[in-house]
C-alpha cells in the first residue's frame, strides 16, 4: 500500500505543478469533479476529444496560412474554435496564445499569424505531453488498487 500512497502523492504534486506553471486552470478541476462512478472515464474522454479537435484545427490553420491569398475570416474561425476547445478543458496557455492569434487575424497580419501558429502549436504540444503524463499516472494508481 506504501507504493500506492507514493503514486497518489506524485499525482497530487504533478497536478499542482501544472497549475503553478500555468498549463491548466480551474476549468480542469471542474472537469475532474464531473467524473464519478457512473462515468469513470469522463476526463480521459474529454481530453482525448480535445486532442483530436486541436490537431484537426492546427492542421486547418496551417493549411489556411499556407494559401497564396489568406482568408483571415476562416483563419479566425478556426482559432476561435481552438480557443473555445482549450478553454473548456482548462488548457490556459493554449487559450492565451489563441487570444493573441485572433488579434493578428483581426489585424490581418500574416507574420503575426505565422508566429502565433508556431507558438500555439508549441503550447499545444507541451500541454498534450503533460496531460498524457497526468492520465498515465492516474491509470497507474487505478492499476495499483487506488
Secondary structure as UniProt FT lines:
FT   HELIX           2..20
FT   TURN            21..22
FT   HELIX           26..33
FT   TURN            37..38
FT   TURN            40..41
FT   HELIX           42..65
FT   HELIX           72..89
FT   HELIX           92..106
FT   TURN            107..108
FT   HELIX           110..143
FT   TURN            144..145
//
